[in-house]
Amino acid sequence: MSDAFLIGSILDTSANYICVLDSKGTVLTASEGFSRIVNGRGRETLTGLNLSSAVLDSTELKEFFSSILAKTDGSYLHTVHRNGQNPVSIQFSKSTVSSPEYGACVYLSGLEVTELYESGKALETKLREQTNFLIRMGHELKTPLNTVLGYAQLLSGLENLPVAAQDYIATIQTQETNLLYLLNDVLEYSKYETGQTVAVLSETSVRKLVEDVTRSFIDSFSRKMLSLTVEYKNDIPEAILSDPGKIAQVLSNLLGNALKYTRKGGVTVTVSCDKLITIDIEDTGVGIPDDEKDGLFEVFSKSGAGPEHHGNVGIGLAVARIFARMLGGDVVLVRSSSGNGSLFRCTFEANPSESSKKQTQQIIDYSSIKGISRPCKILLVDDVDINLAMLEIFLAPAGFDISIASNGKEAVRIFNEFKPDIVFMDLIMPDMDGFEATRQIKSIDAAIPVIALTASIVDSVKSQALEAGVNDFMYKPFIPERFFEVISEYTGIVYTMEQDQ
């Protein structure tokens, strides 16, 4: 049996599509299967021909083979389409080999992956549908919850409320906040399970972020008559490159956990920086027995059976650890024992970043704002009327000139007429969404800041918004004081406070 016959027999019985070319693209040998996809004939008709010239009835395949010599060694997926035939997806592998007779040659090996490729496309479609579902779910659930919480905040600011009414409002605020945190965690964990969680890095002020998160817990701590203290042990970078949303969620989950299991005393947050940003959250709560520490970071792990431990630790610690590890750090339990409190530590990579943000006036209580340093126009865009009304109630008393729009098309039209100093833009809206509206607004005047209002927990939404030109984000549920600080940061407005008058 000749070597040529033996090689030909091996090639013909191979399930792969195999071809060897010389340095000019001439076919030296090929398998029967490879020949069939090239010209529909036997391999003897292909030997000695230029590969790209030999291709029949497939312009795409001809172009692919004509460029194969210029491609680097590696894998290339190509789908072969022929008239009247189902497309065939082939994963080609190109490698350079040396022959004593022909010198440098190209070895092509292809494996049909049609079924795998179609399954992959179906999975991609399913994941895209799941992503859209998560986006819509976050929007649909958080929007009404945010509205209830917002109006509860407005009610709490009214004067001469009966003590009983104040207690009722405080209960609404506490339970609404707890529900929103739980909803965030469930959606975030669902997103992680479907592979849709990525870190979206941006300039992040650690001090400002810690202040914002701890400030959002002050009322909850006060209602339980607990202290909440923040300490900085050494110099903290003014800004790092990280994902502020994920860091905020980690801190919120750890603070929420400490608040839940602390009945007297309080919680101390200690921030330091060495090679990593380190944040310690130490409480004087009920603590965790040694035999219950295993599985603490698992979803819905049990912690204690006594009256002090009312059920599940929940999903918050699991999400906190996932996010911290995604940002180059971790969440660990440093120490804890029954009756002596707990110390949790979270760490993040400290990649320094040049801060481009202006110093802003810190607002402790938005209701104490009585004026602004100069006229300022604000455009509010949201498809939920009650949200617009709530935001107007928050902002108008300070002296802002406010205009509203209920969809993207209306927002672009009003932007041209009203010429606002800053825009707050809901992202998920009918007709024209906030992404396209932002693009059009930025094409008119790129200098006007657009702040996204979003209930979404999908990272792709944040990336898409940044690409559209969004300058910053306000996440639902909204913190009124944060609205005023963002306006100050992006417009230079200074507020007149009640004590200043």
Secondary structure, DSSP 8 states (H G I E B T S, - for coil): --HHHHHHHHHHH-SSEEEEE-TTSBEEEE-HHHHHHHHSS-GGGTTTSBHHHH--S-HHHHHHHHTGGGS-SEEEEEEE--TTS--EEEEEEEEEEEETTTEEEEEEEEEE-HHHHHHHHHHHHHHHHHHHHHHHHHHHHHHHHHHHHHHHHHHHT-TT--HHHHHHHHHHHHHHHHHHHHHHHHHHHHHHHTT------EEE-HHHHHHHHHHHHHHHHHHTT-EEEEEE-S---S-EEE-HHHHHHHHHHHHHHHHHT--SSEEEEEEEESSEEEEEEEE-S----GGG-TTTTSTTEE--SSTTS-SEEESHHHHHHHHHHHTT-EEEEEEE-TTS-EEEEEEEE--B-----------S-GGGEEEESS--EEEEE-S-HHHHHHHHHHHGGGT-EEEEESSHHHHHHHHHHH--SEEEEESS-SSS-HHHHHHHHHHH-TTS-EEEEE----HHHHHHHHHHT--EEEESS--HHHHHHHHHHHH---EEEGGG-
